[in-house]
C-alpha cells in the first residue's frame, strides 16, 4: 500500500477541482477571454497541482522513504535518490 492511501479521497477531490479549473480554462479560451484573466487562472491551476504534488511528496517521504530507511542502507539510498530526483523535477517545472 502506498503512503498516500489514507489521503486518497482528499487527493482525488483536489484533482477533480484542478480538472474543473482546466475545463474552465478551455472555456475561457473558447470565449476569447482577456489574456491576463486566462493567465491568472493558469497560475491558480498550476498552484493547485503543486499542492497535490507536495502532499504526495510529503506522504512519500513519511512512509516510503522512512520504511526504506528502516529496511537498510541500500533501499534507503534508492528511495532518497528517487525523492531527490522528483524534487528536482518539481522545482524545474
Phi and psi in degrees as GROMACS dihedral restraints (atoms count N, CA, C in turn):
[ dihedral_restraints ]
;  ai    aj    ak    al  type     phi  dphi    fc
    3     4     5     6     1   -79.6    20    10
    4     5     6     7     1   156.1    20    10
    6     7     8     9     1   -59.8    20    10
    7     8     9    10     1   -28.8    20    10
    9    10    11    12     1   -84.6    20    10
   10    11    12    13     1    -0.4    20    10
   12    13    14    15     1   -54.2    20    10
   13    14    15    16     1   -37.2    20    10
   15    16    17    18     1   -71.4    20    10
   16    17    18    19     1   -14.5    20    10
   18    19    20    21     1  -115.7    20    10
   19    20    21    22     1    15.3    20    10
   21    22    23    24     1   -54.8    20    10
   22    23    24    25     1   -47.1    20    10
   24    25    26    27     1   -61.8    20    10
   25    26    27    28     1   -43.7    20    10
   27    28    29    30     1   -61.0    20    10
   28    29    30    31     1   -46.1    20    10
   30    31    32    33     1   -64.0    20    10
   31    32    33    34     1   -42.3    20    10
   33    34    35    36     1   -62.4    20    10
   34    35    36    37     1   -40.9    20    10
   36    37    38    39     1   -62.7    20    10
   37    38    39    40     1   -44.6    20    10
   39    40    41    42     1   -64.5    20    10
   40    41    42    43     1   -39.6    20    10
   42    43    44    45     1   -68.3    20    10
   43    44    45    46     1   -34.6    20    10
   45    46    47    48     1   -64.4    20    10
   46    47    48    49     1   -37.3    20    10
   48    49    50    51     1   -64.4    20    10
   49    50    51    52     1   -41.7    20    10
   51    52    53    54     1   -63.0    20    10
   52    53    54    55     1   -42.3    20    10
   54    55    56    57     1   -57.9    20    10
   55    56    57    58     1   -42.4    20    10
   57    58    59    60     1   -64.1    20    10
   58    59    60    61     1   -39.1    20    10
   60    61    62    63     1   -62.7    20    10
   61    62    63    64     1   -41.5    20    10
   63    64    65    66     1   -66.9    20    10
   64    65    66    67     1   -40.7    20    10
   66    67    68    69     1   -61.7    20    10
   67    68    69    70     1   -38.7    20    10
   69    70    71    72     1   -62.9    20    10
   70    71    72    73     1   -38.1    20    10
   72    73    74    75     1   -63.2    20    10
   73    74    75    76     1   -42.4    20    10
   75    76    77    78     1   -60.1    20    10
   76    77    78    79     1   -41.7    20    10
   78    79    80    81     1   -65.3    20    10
   79    80    81    82     1   -40.6    20    10
   81    82    83    84     1   -60.2    20    10
   82    83    84    85     1   -41.6    20    10
   84    85    86    87     1   -65.0    20    10
   85    86    87    88     1   -45.1    20    10
   87    88    89    90     1   -58.2    20    10
   88    89    90    91     1   -35.7    20    10
   90    91    92    93     1   -87.5    20    10
   91    92    93    94     1     2.8    20    10
   93    94    95    96     1    60.1    20    10
   94    95    96    97     1    43.0    20    10
   96    97    98    99     1   -70.9    20    10
   97    98    99   100     1   162.0    20    10
   99   100   101   102     1   -59.7    20    10
  100   101   102   103     1   136.6    20    10
  102   103   104   105     1   -52.8    20    10
  103   104   105   106     1   -45.6    20    10
  105   106   107   108     1   -64.1    20    10
  106   107   108   109     1   -37.6    20    10
  108   109   110   111     1   -63.8    20    10
  109   110   111   112     1   -42.6    20    10
  111   112   113   114     1   -64.4    20    10
  112   113   114   115     1   -46.6    20    10
  114   115   116   117     1   -61.9    20    10
  115   116   117   118     1   -36.6    20    10
  117   118   119   120     1   -62.8    20    10
  118   119   120   121     1   -42.5    20    10
  120   121   122   123     1   -69.5    20    10
  121   122   123   124     1   -35.0    20    10
  123   124   125   126     1   -62.1    20    10
  124   125   126   127     1   -43.4    20    10
  126   127   128   129     1   -60.0    20    10
  127   128   129   130     1   -41.5    20    10
  129   130   131   132     1   -64.4    20    10
  130   131   132   133     1   -44.0    20    10
  132   133   134   135     1   -65.3    20    10
  133   134   135   136     1   -39.2    20    10
  135   136   137   138     1   -62.4    20    10
  136   137   138   139     1   -46.0    20    10
  138   139   140   141     1   -61.8    20    10
  139   140   141   142     1   -38.6    20    10
  141   142   143   144     1   -64.2    20    10
  142   143   144   145     1   -43.0    20    10
  144   145   146   147     1   -64.9    20    10
  145   146   147   148     1   -39.2    20    10
  147   148   149   150     1   -63.0    20    10
  148   149   150   151     1   -35.1    20    10
  150   151   152   153     1   -63.6    20    10
  151   152   153   154     1   -41.4    20    10
  153   154   155   156     1   -63.5    20    10
  154   155   156   157     1   -43.6    20    10
  156   157   158   159     1   -62.0    20    10
  157   158   159   160     1   -43.2    20    10
  159   160   161   162     1   -68.6    20    10
  160   161   162   163     1   -33.0    20    10
  162   163   164   165     1   -64.3    20    10
  163   164   165   166     1   -45.2    20    10
  165   166   167   168     1   -62.2    20    10
  166   167   168   169     1   -43.1    20    10
  168   169   170   171     1   -63.2    20    10
  169   170   171   172     1   -42.5    20    10
  171   172   173   174     1   -58.0    20    10
  172   173   174   175     1   -48.0    20    10
  174   175   176   177     1   -63.7    20    10
  175   176   177   178     1   -39.4    20    10
  177   178   179   180     1   -61.6    20    10
  178   179   180   181     1   -46.6    20    10
  180   181   182   183     1   -66.8    20    10
  181   182   183   184     1   -43.3    20    10
  183   184   185   186     1   -71.1    20    10
  184   185   186   187     1   -23.6    20    10
  186   187   188   189     1  -114.2    20    10
  187   188   189   190     1   -66.2    20    10
  189   190   191   192     1   -63.6    20    10
  190   191   192   193     1   -47.7    20    10
  192   193   194   195     1   -68.5    20    10
  193   194   195   196     1   -43.4    20    10
  195   196   197   198     1   -61.3    20    10
  196   197   198   199     1   -42.1    20    10
  198   199   200   201     1   -62.6    20    10
  199   200   201   202     1   -38.7    20    10
  201   202   203   204     1   -66.6    20    10
  202   203   204   205     1   -37.9    20    10
  204   205   206   207     1   -62.9    20    10
  205   206   207   208     1   -42.3    20    10
  207   208   209   210     1   -63.7    20    10
  208   209   210   211     1   -30.2    20    10
  210   211   212   213     1   -77.9    20    10
  211   212   213   214     1   -26.7    20    10
  213   214   215   216     1   140.5    20    10
  214   215   216   217     1   168.7    20    10
  216   217   218   219     1   -60.9    20    10
  217   218   219   220     1   -47.7    20    10
  219   220   221   222     1   -61.7    20    10
  220   221   222   223     1   -46.7    20    10
  222   223   224   225     1   -64.7    20    10
  223   224   225   226     1   -40.6    20    10
  225   226   227   228     1   -63.7    20    10
  226   227   228   229     1   -45.1    20    10
  228   229   230   231     1   -59.8    20    10
  229   230   231   232     1   -40.8    20    10
  231   232   233   234     1   -63.3    20    10
  232   233   234   235     1   -46.3    20    10
  234   235   236   237     1   -67.4    20    10
  235   236   237   238     1   -38.4    20    10
  237   238   239   240     1   -64.3    20    10
  238   239   240   241     1   -42.7    20    10
  240   241   242   243     1   -61.1    20    10
  241   242   243   244     1   -42.1    20    10
  243   244   245   246     1   -59.7    20    10
  244   245   246   247     1   -46.6    20    10
  246   247   248   249     1   -63.5    20    10
  247   248   249   250     1   -43.4    20    10
  249   250   251   252     1   -64.4    20    10
  250   251   252   253     1   -39.5    20    10
  252   253   254   255     1   -62.7    20    10
  253   254   255   256     1   -42.9    20    10
  255   256   257   258     1   -70.2    20    10
  256   257   258   259     1   -35.0    20    10
  258   259   260   261     1   -61.2    20    10
  259   260   261   262     1   -45.1    20    10
  261   262   263   264     1   -61.3    20    10
  262   263   264   265     1   -41.4    20    10
  264   265   266   267     1   -65.5    20    10
  265   266   267   268     1   -40.8    20    10
  267   268   269   270     1   -65.7    20    10
  268   269   270   271     1   -38.2    20    10
  270   271   272   273     1   -67.1    20    10
  271   272   273   274     1   -38.2    20    10
  273   274   275   276     1   -74.4    20    10
  274   275   276   277     1   -19.6    20    10
